[in-house]
Amino acid sequence: MDLEGVSRSHPIKKDSWKTLLTLAYQSLGVVYGDLSTSPLADDNGEGGTFALYSLLSRHARVSSLPNCQLADEELSEYTKDGVVPAANSAFGSSLKSTLEKHKVLKKVLLVLALIGTCMVIGDGVLTPAISVFSAVSGLELSMSKEQHRYVEVPVACVILVFLFALQHYGTHRVGFLFAPIVITWLLCISSIGVYNIFHWNPDVYQALSPYYMYKFLKKTRKGGWMSLGGILLCMTGSEAMFADLGHFSQTSIKIAFTFVVYPSLILAYMGQAAYLSRHHIVASDYRIGFYESVPEKIRWPVLAIAILAAVVGSQAIITGTFSIIKQCSALGCFPRVKIIHTSSKIHGQIYIPEINWTLMLLCLAVTIGFRDTKSMGNASGLAVITVMLVTTCLMSLVIVLCWHKSLFWAVCFILFFGSLEALYFSASLIKFREGAWVPVALSFIFLMVMYVWHYGTFKKYEFDVQNKVSINWLLSLGPTLGIVRVRGIGLIHTELVSGIPAIFSHFVTNLPAFHQVVVFLCIKSVPVPHVRPEERFLVGRVGPKEYRLYRCIARYGYRDVHKDDVEFERDLVCSIAEFIRSERPECNLSPEQLEDSEKMTVVGTSSSNLDGIRMSVDEADFSEIASTSELQEIRPTEKAKKRVRFVVPETPQIDREAVEELQELMEAREAGMAFILGHSYVKAKRGSSFMKKIVINFGYDFLRRNFRGPSYALSIPHASTLEVGMVYHV
């Protein structure tokens, strides 16, 4: 069910115990399947490397978004997590200013976040393949090697297709469906673990001591170091657990991990260690070591549960990939894709069709190409440890810039976690030719897509800024703009947050008429998870009052639902009406002062501003004027097919000039709205380097033509949409 238009879905602020336990139960079916078959730092409930990048962007001006404003820093999300103008420590303040001054450091930080993001996506390809293939490998117990070779891959592929076909039902339904399977699996492996501990080696509990890890590495030296790459499969899923925060909540994930998942995994791995301490399995039996440790009488039931659990085990990274792609797209680092919100209560529960089917095809290619769990394990291990290493690097910056701790704590953090991860990372790189090259190749492809899109978008915005029209040109046209002003509202989409876009001058100079009310509409993302409805719009005036030109900036966080229906239009018109009602009279300004005095007023949506102007649309005749003790209604004097009226609070009183302006806005809304889009053709300008021509003329142009347009324009009737071609020489 596509719930993209849901408007009243808010992130959970205070979870009841019932809600928490329900989410914890669901998280077992989504988050911990990967961890069970193979401190959370978050951005107000959203996880992943890009969420950390967003968190850093609010504490230091390193954001990759080109149209950031100082007004965005007044959003409540900026102050909720304790954002201050500068870090408390001298080092934090120095680090902040250094990052803000040097463009190279900003790019390095962005590329680092993108590398972590791309590795998560690469892991989204590898984890389903290895989870399903390793479970199916248990069929080898009852077949000859010849039979197994022909059955293993087709069965794994069928299961993978089934898994990805389920995704459109959404995390809510999938979580309830999968959670019993994971609980059964955890009980199964923990019970087998307890049996193996007591039956084969009760002293294995001593292995919990880090001393034996040190002793093992000291004795085996290079061989022990090289074996660390294979151990990474025991911790795969932890990176998905972080990325999946937006689908659930931090507390619910902690509850499920502490009381169910962690004890079960410890018992399962200790049991396998106890068995292996008495039975040394040769390398040829690599794939079925787990099944060998299962008592023979229950191997077939365990195999059935394992196959089901493997399907569930892939869910965590798939949903995590959806979340991280949405974050990247909202922050201008991934082409636009269709995002379907599958829950009206939890913002982060989403489904992205294009990404889902792309992951499926890549999973099938990896499964058919490798046909070997060992190579898949090497590939998955490198992807996981790279994500962890990037997260540790970003977290060290969060400690200083966001938590305002001293340099000492940041250094201790990166030395402790970073040294361990660097050890595992180096061990994984040794297996580069044995399958570890796959996540590197996949990440490189996704990284190129992200960086090309970000670079092209940034250059396109720079062109808009350099070619915007001066206020003097507008003033020279007069209130009628030198053309006939017809009834209606013209919405001109622009990425600019100030100034007059060049597309408007094209209209005025080439068309004989334009709408009586013109709105320069900018729908932009800000580096926060959620923008409160009360802070949704920034509204201002372009030029003198009699020109009827307005600017409206609709701000969304990367977790917010973009409303693209009638409700958005109503909120937009009401925000302009509320701006007109509350605007303070200004003295006459010179053209130079008008250029710099485009003051923006924060206006909420109509549903959040109960004391503001509301709009009613129906077919009745509102030709009379009515008022009550609490509300006064401004109504049109002429009959029309669609009747629109503003219901205005009686206090404070508004002057006659504002009433006339509201009347004109209301009549324009009755006549209809038209959406004017610029159909851009981005080309590298003459004299550009060969690499820039490749990136802009082929890479960015291909992505722009083959991905979706602005999602908020999809519901506007084609008859009300006008596209104007423009060539951008960047």
N, C-alpha and C positions, 0 to 999 in steps of 0.2 A: 504494500500500500504506500503510495507516494504522499508523504505528509510535508512536502516542501513548503506549503503555504501556512503551516501552523504558526500562529502568532503568539500564543500565550504559554508556550513551553519555556520554562525557566530552569536554570541549573538548580540542583538540590542544594539548599542553603543549610537547613537543619534537618538531618536525617533522623526519622523515628527509628526505633529498634526494629520494627517490622520491616520498614523499607531497607534498612541496612542488611538485615539477615536475608531478605529476598535478593538483594544485589549480590551479597556474598555467595548465595546459592547459585545465582546465574553465572557469577564469575568462575565458578568451578567448571562450568560447561564451556566457557569461552577462553578465559585467561590461562588456566592451569593445565589444560590438556597438553599443551606443548611441554610445559615444565615437568609434568609427571610421566610423559613418554620419553622423554629425553633427559638503607633508608630511602624511600621514594621522594625524589625532588620533583615538584610539579608546578605548573603555571595555573594556579587557581582551578585545579581539578583536571587539567589537560596535561598529558605526558608526551614523551618523545623528545628527541634532540632538538627539533624545531621549536617545541614549546619552551625549552630552555633558552634558545636564541631569542624568542619573543620576550621572555622575561628579562634578558640582558638588555634588549632594545629599549625597554621602559626605564631602565636605570642609567643607561648611557645612550647617547644619540648615535647608534650604530645601525639603525634599521635600514633594511634594503628597500623599503617603500619610498618612492620619490616624492609623494605629495603629502608628507607629514606636516602638521601644523602645531604651533604652540598651544592652540586650544585643545588639541588632543591630550596634552599632558594634564589637563584639568579634569579628565574623566575620572570617575570614582574608582575604576579598576587600577589606575595609576597609584592612587593613595591607599587603596585597600591593603596592599602588601608592603606598605611602609616606604614607598618611594620618596626620596629626599633629593634636593637639588644636587648634592654632592655626597660622596661616601663619607662616613664619619672619620675614618682614619686618613692620615696624610698620604699613605701609599694608595689607598682606594681612590682618593681625589686625584692623585697624579695619574693613576692608571686610567681613570675615566677620561681625563682631558687628553691623554695620549691616544686613546682609541678614537676619540671624536675628531682629533686633528688630522690624523693620518688616514688617507683613503685606502692605502695598501693594507693596513691592519684591519680595516672594516671588511675588505674583500677576503682577507685570510679567514676572518671569523665566519663570514658567510659561507665560504667554501668548506670550512670545517664542519659547519652544521649540515651542509648539503651532502658531504661525504657520509656522515652518520645516517642521514635520512635515506640515501641511496642504498646503503648497506642493509637497512631495515627492509626496504623494498626487495632487495636481492634475497634476503632471508625469507621473505614472503613467497618467493619462488621455490627455494630449496627445502624449507621445513615441511610443507605438505608432501613433497616428493619423497623425502627420506623417512618421514613418519609412516606413510602408507606402505612404502616399499619394504621397510624393515619389518613391519608387522606381517606382510604377506610372505616374507622369506621363511616364516615358520612352517609353511606348507612343505618345505624341503624335508621335514621329519618323516613324512609319509609318502614321498615320491622319490623316484630316481632323479639324478642330476639332469638327465635328458628331458624328462617330463617337466621337471621344475622350471627349466630354462624357457620352455614355451608357454607355461601357464602364468608365471610370476608377473611379467610385464603387462599382459592384457588385463589381468585381474586388478593390478594397481591402477592402471589407466581408467578402468571403469569406475573404481571407487573415487578417484580424483574428480572425474566429471560429475559424479553424484554430489560430492562435497561442494563444489563451486555452484552447482545448480540450486543448492539450498540457501545460498547467501541472500537472495532477494527477499526472503522472509524476515530478515532483520535480526539484530543481536538479541532482542527481547525473546522472540520465539525460539531462536537457535539455542540460546542459553538454557531455557527451560527444557528443551529437547535433549541437549547434550549433558546437562549436569548429572542426571542419574547414571549415565554411562561412566563419567569420570569418577564419581563416588564409588561405583562398583569396582572400577579399575584400581583405584587407590586402596580400597579394602582388600582387593585380591593380591596386589603386589606386597602390601605390608604384611598380610597373613603369611604369604609364601616366604617373605623375608624373616619373620619370626621363626617359622619352621626351620629354615636353613641355618639360622643362628644357633638354635638349640641342638639341631641334629648334627651339624658339621663342625662348628667352631664357636663355642660360647664366648671365647676370649676376644672375639673380633671387635667388641665394643671399644677396646683400647685404641683402635684406629682413629677414633674421634680426636685424639690428641694431635696437635700440629707437629709434635716431636717426630712422629713417624714419617711425616711428609719430608721433613728435613733429613731424616736418616735415609729415606729412600733415595732422595736426590744425591746425597753425599756418596752413597754406595754405587748407584748406577751411572752417575755423571751425565755424559752426553746422551746415552740411551734413555735415561729417565727424563731428561729435558725434551727429547724428541717425542716421547710418549705423551707429553702434556697436551699436544694438539688433539688427541683422541678423547681426552678427558672432558674437553669442552662440551661434548654432547650432553653431559650430565647437567649443564647449567643453561642449555638453550631454552629459551622461553622467558628468561628474566628480562630481556630487552623488549619482548612483546608485552610483558606485564606492565612495563612503564608506559609504552605507547598506548595501551588499552585503558589508561586511567579515565579518559573522557567518556568511555562507554559505561563506566560504573562510578565508584568513588574510592578515595584512598582508604577510608576506614573499612569499607566492605572487603577490599582486596587484602588488607592486613588481617582481618578476622579469618578469612578463608585460608590464608597462607599459614598463619600461626597455629591454628587449632586442627587443621585437616591435612594440608598439603605437605608441609615441612616434616612432621613426624612420620607420615607415610613414606616419603622419599628416603629419609634416613634409614628406616627399617628395611626398605627394599634394597638399597645399595649395600647395607651391611650384610644382608642375607646373601646377595650375590657374591660379595667378597668372601664370606664364610665358605660358600660352595667352591669358589675358585681356589681357595687356599688348600683344598683337599683334592681338587681335580684340575690339573693343568691342561687347558684346552689349547690345541695347536692352532696356528694361524689360519689353516684351511677351514676351521670351524668358526671363524670370526662372526659370521652373521647369526648363528644360532646359539651363541653363548647364553643368552637369557633363557631360551627355551630348554636348554640342557639343565639349568638350575631348577626348573619346575618339576615337581614330582610327576612321574610318568602317567599316573592315573587321571590327572586333571589337565594334561597338556592341551587336549582338544578344546575344552571349555575356555581355558586361558587364551588359546589362540583366537577364538571367536571374540572374546572381550578385547584382546589386544588390537584386532583389526578395527573394531568399533572405536576404541580409544585413540587409535592412530588418526582416524577421521576427525575426532574431536581435537586431537593435539594440533592440528593444522589451523584450527579456528582462531587461536590467539593472534597469530602473526597476520592472518588475513584481515581481521578487524583492525589490528594495529596499523596495517598498511593503508586501509581506508582513512583512518584518522590522520595519519601523517601526510597523506596526499592532500587532504582537505586543508590542513594547515599551510602547506606549501602553496597551494592554489590561491588561498585567501591572502597570503603575504607576497603574491606576485612572483613566485618562483616555480610555478608549474602551470601549463596551459589549462584553460577552463574545461572542466568536465561536469557531467550531470551528477549532482549529489542528491540522493534521496534520503530524507530523514525518516527513519522507520519507527520512531517513538515520539509521542507527543509530550513525554515527561522528561526524558533524558536527552539533552542536546547532542551528546557525542555519538549516539547510536545511529550510524549512517550506512548507506550502501552505495557504491559507485560502480555502475554496470560496466563501463569501459575498462576500468582497472581490474574488475573481477574476471572478465573473460580473457584479458591479457595475461593475468597471472596463471589462469588455467592452461592456456596454450604453452606458456613457458615451462610450467610444471610438467606437462606431458613431454615436452622436448627433452628436459633434463632426465626424466625417468627412462625414456626410450634410449637416450644417448648414453647414459652411464651404465644402467643395469647393475649397479654395484653400490651397496650401502657404504662401503669404506670410502670411496671417492666422494660420494654425497656428504658423508660425515666430515671429511676434510674441508669441503667447500662451505658447509654450514658453520663449522667451527670458526673459520676465518671471518665470516660475516658477523657472527655474534661477538667475537672479541673486539673487532673493529668498532662496532657500535658502543661497546662498553668503554673502550679507550677514549672515543670522542666524547661520550657522556662525562667521563671523569675530567677531561680537559675543560669542558664547558662548566662543570660543577665547581671547579676551582675558581673560575671567574665569578660564578654566582655567590660563592662564599664571601668574596671581597666586596663586589659591587652591589649585591642584592641583600645579603644578610649582614653586611657591614662588619664582618669579623676581621681580625688582624691577618697580616701576611703569614704569620706563623701557622695558623690553622689551615690556611689554603695549601701551604707547602707540605704540612703533615699529611693532609688528605691526598694530595697528588703523589707524594712519595710512597705512601702505604698502598693505595689502590693502583696507582699508575705502575709501580714496579711489578706487582703481581700480574697485571694485565699485559705489560710489555713482555714479561716472561712467556706468557701463553701466546701472545701475538707473534713473537719470534719463532716459537715452536710451530705455529700454524703456517708461517711463511715457508718453512722447510718443505711442506707438502704442496707447494705451489703447482708443480707439474702433475701431482696426483689428485687433481680435482679442485684445489684451492683457487685456481685461476678463474673459475666460473663466477663467484661473487664479484671479483675484480672487474671482469668483463661486463657483467650486468650493471654494476654500479657506475662504470665509466659511461655506458650508454645513457642511463638515467641522469647522470650528472651533466652530460652534454645537453640533454633536452632541457633540464632545469636552467642551466646557466645561459643557454641561447635564448630561452624565453625571457629570463630576467634582463639580460643585456638588451634585447630588442625592445622590451617594454620600457626600460629606462631611457633608451635613446629616443623613442617615440615621444615620451613625456618631455624630454629636453627640447625637441623640435616644437612642441606645442607652446612651451614657455617662451622660446625665442621668437615665435611668430604670432603671439597674441596681440590683439589690437589695442591701441591706446584709447584712453577715455576722451581725449580731444577729438578723435575721429567720430566717436559716438555723439558728442555734444554738437558737433557741426551739422549733424543730420536733423536735429530738432526732435521734439516729442513724438512726431509721427515717423521718425527714422527715415523720412524722405520717401515713404511708400504708403500704400493703403493698409490700414490696420483693420483686419477682419476679426469677427467674433471667434472666441476659442482660446485655449491655452496651448502654447507651443513649448514642449519640453526639449531642450537641446542638451543631449548628453555630452559631457566633457570630462576629461580627467583633471582639468585645472581646478584649483581651489581658490584662485584669485585671477583677476583680469578677464578680458573678453576673448574667447577662443576664435581662431581664424575661420572656423567653419561658419560662424555667424556673419562675418563680412561677406562670405560667398553668397549667402542667402540674400542679404540686403542689396548687394550689387547686381544680382542676376535674376531675382524674382520680383514681380510687381507688387506683391502683397505679403503681409505677415500677420501673425496673431496679435490680438489686442493685449494679451498678457504673455510675457516671455519668461521662462524659467530656465536658468542654466543649472542643470542637474548633474551633480557629481556623486556617484555611489562608490564609496571607497572603503577599504579595509584598514583597520588600525591594529597595531601590535598588542592587542589584548584579547583574551578569550571571549569576552562578552561585553557588549555595550548596553547599558540599561535603557529601557524604552524612554525614560524621562530625558535622556541625553542623546537621543537618536539623531536629531536634526540640528544643523547649523544653518540659520537663515539670515540673509542680508539683502541689501538693495544695491543694484548696479546702476550708477547714474542718478539723476534727479528723480524725485518721487513721481512726477507726471509721466515719466517714460514707461512706467509699469514693467520694469525689468528687475527680476529677482534672482538671487543665487541661493540654491538649496543644496547642502552637503549632507547626505545620509551616511552615517557611520556604522559600520558593522565590525564586530570581532570575528576571529576565525572560527568560533564555535556557533555563531548566530545563524539563524535561518533567514535567508533572503526572501522577503515577501515579494512576490511578483504578480499580485492579483489586484482586485479592486480595493482591497484594504490598504495597500501601499499608496494608491492614488488618493484615497481619502485622507490618509495620514499626511501626505505631501501637501495637499491643498489646505488642510486644517492648520498645518505648521506655518504656512505663509499667512493665513488669516490671523493666527495668533500673534505672529510677528507684527502685522499691521496694527492690531489692537494695542499691543504693548509697547510699540515704538515710541521713543521719546522725540519730541520735536527738536530738530537741529537748526542752527543758524545757517545762513547762506554760505556755501563754501565755494572756493575757487576751483577751477579744473584740476590744478595740481593737488589741492587738498582732497578732492573727490577721488583721485587716483589712489591715495593712501588711506582713505577713511572708510574703506569698505568693512564696516563693523558687522560682526556676525553675532547673532543671538541664539543661545541654546534653547531649543524647543523640543518637547517630548511628543510622542505619538498621542493620538486622540484618546486611546484607551488608558494611557498612563496619566494624562492631564485632565482630571475630572473637573477642575475648576476653569478650564479653558474653553475655547470655542469648539463646538461640535457641529457636525454636518449631517443633514438628513436629506435623503434622495428618495423620491417616490413619484407617483403619477398624479397626485391630487392637485387641486387648484389652490395656490397660496397667494392669490393676488391681494388679499386683505392684509393689513398690518395688525399684529397682535402682540401683547405683552402681558407678562404675569408679574407677580410680586418678586419673583426670583430671577426669571429669565426674560430676555427680550429677543425677539426673532427678527432677523433682517431677511426680507423675502423679495423676490423679483416682482416687478410690476407688470411684466408681460407673461402671457401663457406660452408654455413650451412643452415639447413632448416629454422631456425629463425635467422634473422640478427639483431644484436644489435650494436648500435654505441653510443659513448659519444660525445656530442657537448660541447667543452671546450672553455671558454673565452680565447682570445689570450693574455690577460694581467691579472695577472702577468704570466710571463713565468715559465714553470715547467721544472724540470731537467729530464734527460734521464731515470734515475732510476724510477721516478714517472710515466713516460710515459709507461715504461715496466710493472709496477705494474697495471696501468689502463688497459693496453692491456690484461693482464692475467685475471683481474676481468671481463672484457667484454666477453672474450672467455668462462669464467666459467658461466656467465649469459646465454650465448647462449646455453650451454650444458644443462641448466636447474637447478632448485632449488629443494632441498629435505628438508623436515621439520622433525626434529628428536625430538620426544616427549618422556618424561619419564613417563611410566605408573606406578604410585606409589601405593604401598600397605603400608599403615601406620598402624603400630602396636605399642602398648605400650611395652616398654622394660621390661626385667625381673626385678623384685623387685619394680615395680610401685605399687602404692596404688590401692585398689579395685575401687575407684571412677574414677581414671585416666584410668584404663582399660575399664570401662564402657563407658566413654566419647570418648576415642580414638578408641577402637576396635569395638564399636557398633554405637555410635552416629555419630562421624566424618566419619567413613567408610560408613555408610548408606547414609549420605548426599552426599559424594563424588561419590558414585556409581549411585545415583538416580537423580543428577542434571547435568547440562550441563558442558562439558569440556570448554577449552579456546575458547572464541567466535571468536578470530582472526584466528583460525586454521580451521574453518569450511569450508571455500571456497577452501582450498588447496586440489587438487585431492588426493584420497586415495592412488593412485599408487605412489605419491611423499611423502607420510607420513610413517614414521617408528617409531613404539613405542617400547620402551625398558623397560621391567619390572624391578622395583627396590623396595626393601623392606626397609621402613624407620622405624627403631626402635627408637621411641622418648621417 
